[in-house]
Structure formats: structure tokens, C-alpha cells
């Protein structure tokens, strides 16, 4: 997993050069890839990255919610959310599954 901070994804008010920025191209490579997001209240959301917007809101498909930090060895049953929008202001960290 590749760990990212939300500020590394998009800088508010930054103008995108013609043809898109390097960061935009990086975002495009993450489309339809598994993503793990930890939000400010401690929950972990895992789903497929579908899109984001200028306010850093993220849409995950087939999303599951875990209370607390997710551990692969945990026996906790996830809560199925399906399609979920995570407000950018609540995102603490993002990890992309970088396995191809």
C-alpha cells in the first residue's frame, strides 16, 4: 500500500496546466483500485476509488467500514456501505493498493 496525505493529492486554488498536472495523472492511475481511508473519527473505510473533486471529497465503491484501525488479522465484521462519499476535510490518511 502506498500511504498518502490528502494535501499531497490536490492543492486548493492551484491552477491545472493544460493537459493536466502530474498529480492529476497520478490520480487517474488510481481509478478502480482498492483504497483504504482513515477518517478523523478513527474509522477505516476500504473500497474501490471511483473519483474525487476539488474539495478533496472521495467516492468509494463497494465500500466497507471498520471501527478503528483496520488490521488484516482482525476478526471484526465490516459494515457494508456500498457507494460512499468521504468528505475531504475528514480524511486523515489514504493508502492505495499498489499491487498490479
Kinemage of the C-alpha trace (Angstrom):
@kinemage 1
@onewidth
@group {chain A} dominant
@subgroup {mainchain}
@vectorlist {calphas} color= white
{ca unk a 1} P 0.000 0.000 0.000
{ca unk a 2} L 1.147 3.498 -0.820
{ca unk a 3} L 0.466 5.946 2.014
{ca unk a 4} L -0.617 9.459 1.058
{ca unk a 5} L -1.596 12.594 2.870
{ca unk a 6} L -4.641 14.434 1.445
{ca unk a 7} L -2.572 17.628 0.955
{ca unk a 8} L -0.324 15.723 -1.448
{ca unk a 9} L -3.252 14.996 -3.760
{ca unk a 10} L -4.640 18.430 -4.608
{ca unk a 11} L -3.656 21.907 -3.534
{ca unk a 12} L -6.761 24.107 -3.196
{ca unk a 13} L -6.814 27.004 -5.606
{ca unk a 14} L -3.965 25.573 -7.658
{ca unk a 15} L -4.478 26.044 -11.378
{ca unk a 16} L -4.145 22.912 -13.504
{ca unk a 17} L -1.873 23.367 -16.531
{ca unk a 18} L -3.143 22.347 -19.995
{ca unk a 19} L -3.150 18.567 -20.326
{ca unk a 20} L -3.364 18.082 -16.560
{ca unk a 21} L -0.777 18.087 -13.825
{ca unk a 22} L 1.471 15.273 -12.709
{ca unk a 23} L -0.724 14.819 -9.620
{ca unk a 24} L -3.855 14.549 -11.781
{ca unk a 25} L -2.202 11.866 -13.897
{ca unk a 26} L -1.282 10.022 -10.680
{ca unk a 27} L -4.919 10.176 -9.558
{ca unk a 28} L -6.006 8.734 -12.892
{ca unk a 29} L -3.745 5.704 -12.367
{ca unk a 30} L -5.557 5.008 -9.089
{ca unk a 31} L -9.020 4.786 -10.661
{ca unk a 32} L -10.763 1.464 -9.939
{ca unk a 33} L -8.030 0.409 -7.490
{ca unk a 34} L -8.567 -0.620 -3.857
{ca unk a 35} L -8.125 2.266 -1.425
{ca unk a 36} L -8.044 2.431 2.380
{ca unk a 37} L -9.032 5.720 4.006
{ca unk a 38} L -8.770 6.543 7.707
{ca unk a 39} L -11.083 9.356 8.766
{ca unk a 40} L -10.883 11.792 11.677
{ca unk a 41} L -13.202 9.831 13.990
{ca unk a 42} L -10.936 6.756 13.751
{ca unk a 43} L -12.998 4.674 11.341
{ca unk a 44} L -11.374 2.910 8.393
{ca unk a 45} L -13.119 2.753 5.014
{ca unk a 46} L -11.988 0.313 2.330
{ca unk a 47} L -13.342 0.360 -1.200
{ca unk a 48} L -12.674 0.974 -4.867
{ca unk a 49} L -11.533 4.508 -5.746
{ca unk a 50} L -14.021 5.995 -8.210
{ca unk a 51} L -13.422 9.760 -8.145
{ca unk a 52} L -12.507 12.875 -6.226
{ca unk a 53} L -13.230 16.587 -6.585
{ca unk a 54} L -11.593 19.959 -5.976
{ca unk a 55} L -12.605 19.840 -2.281
{ca unk a 56} L -10.787 16.502 -1.851
{ca unk a 57} L -14.016 14.577 -1.316
{ca unk a 58} L -13.553 10.950 -2.325
{ca unk a 59} L -16.101 8.477 -3.709
{ca unk a 60} L -15.510 4.792 -2.947
{ca unk a 61} L -17.488 1.938 -4.474
{ca unk a 62} L -18.184 -1.388 -2.733
{ca unk a 63} L -17.090 0.347 0.458
{ca unk a 64} L -16.811 -1.392 3.841
{ca unk a 65} L -16.460 0.370 7.183
{ca unk a 66} L -14.351 -0.820 10.111
{ca unk a 67} L -14.425 0.748 13.568
{ca unk a 68} L -10.891 1.767 14.483
{ca unk a 69} L -7.762 0.963 12.521
{ca unk a 70} L -8.214 -1.964 10.139
{ca unk a 71} L -5.968 -4.971 10.695
{ca unk a 72} L -5.962 -7.840 8.181
{ca unk a 73} L -5.794 -10.323 11.089
{ca unk a 74} L -8.787 -8.745 12.838
{ca unk a 75} L -11.950 -10.811 13.175
{ca unk a 76} L -14.148 -7.707 13.139
{ca unk a 77} L -17.046 -7.925 10.689
{ca unk a 78} L -17.207 -4.865 8.434
{ca unk a 79} L -20.325 -2.812 7.891
{ca unk a 80} L -21.150 -2.749 4.170
{ca unk a 81} L -21.774 0.774 2.893
{ca unk a 82} L -21.732 0.236 -0.871
{ca unk a 83} L -21.201 3.614 -2.582
{ca unk a 84} L -19.777 6.134 -0.098
{ca unk a 85} L -18.685 9.768 -0.228
{ca unk a 86} L -15.965 10.709 2.250
{ca unk a 87} L -15.659 14.472 2.893
{ca unk a 88} L -12.085 15.618 2.246
{ca unk a 89} L -11.947 17.592 5.495
{ca unk a 90} L -12.338 14.319 7.469
{ca unk a 91} L -9.645 12.323 5.648
{ca unk a 92} L -6.602 11.646 7.816
{ca unk a 93} L -4.731 9.235 5.522
{ca unk a 94} L -5.151 7.366 2.261
{ca unk a 95} L -3.478 4.155 1.135
{ca unk a 96} L -3.621 2.759 -2.384
{ca unk a 97} L -3.131 -0.943 -3.022
{ca unk a 98} L -0.143 -0.737 -5.356
{ca unk a 99} L -0.190 -4.414 -6.327
{ca unk a 100} L -0.800 -4.778 -10.028
